[in-house]
């Protein structure tokens, strides 16, 4: 029996309960969950020089330790197209690409459809935010 493979991605900087909920929901969609950790360079370009708080190696090791996660890779950009294609070349066909429904446009959605997979938007946990956690910490420390 073929395993259903799910892929999701993110920064996962300062892991919080919203991240855990996303990963738990993603794992329920299939048998094998692969996580793309967006690279430090891409995060800095998008969110500024002070981000990420945790480097990509630390974020990768933290996510790798979670029971819902089967494999973790570094994703060079916010768009997972290159990684999806590289996995496919290695014989790993992603069945489902998922992301939080707070995204209007999800990078990689055309790629997953062209590869015969589907996109699933998962409910976003609005009360959890890394940016808000950072603001709280800065308010206390500064």
C-alpha positions, 0 to 999 in steps of 0.5 A: 500500500502506497503511503500518502505523503504530505508536505508543509513549510514555514519559518517555525521561528520560536515554536508555539502552539499554533505551529503544533496545531498546524503540524498535527492537522497536516499529519492527519491528512496522510501517512508521512509528513515532510516539513520544509524549513524556510532558510535563514536567507529567505526569512531575512529578505522577507521579514528583516535582518533581525529575523529569524530569531533561531537559525535554520539548523536549530529550527530544523532540529526542533521540528525534527523532534516532534512526533508528527514529523517524519522528515525535515528539509531546508527550503531555500525560498518561501516557494517550495517548487524547487524542493517539491521537484527535487523530492519527485526526482528522488522518487518521493511524490507529494500527494498533498501540499498544505498551508494555513488558510491565512495565506491568500496565495500559497506558493507552490500551489501550481506546482503541486497540482501540475505534479498530480497532487492537491492543495489543502488549506488548514485552519489558521490559529489566529491567537498564536503568532511568532511576531506577537511573541517577539513584540511581547518579549521586546516590550518586557526586555526593552 
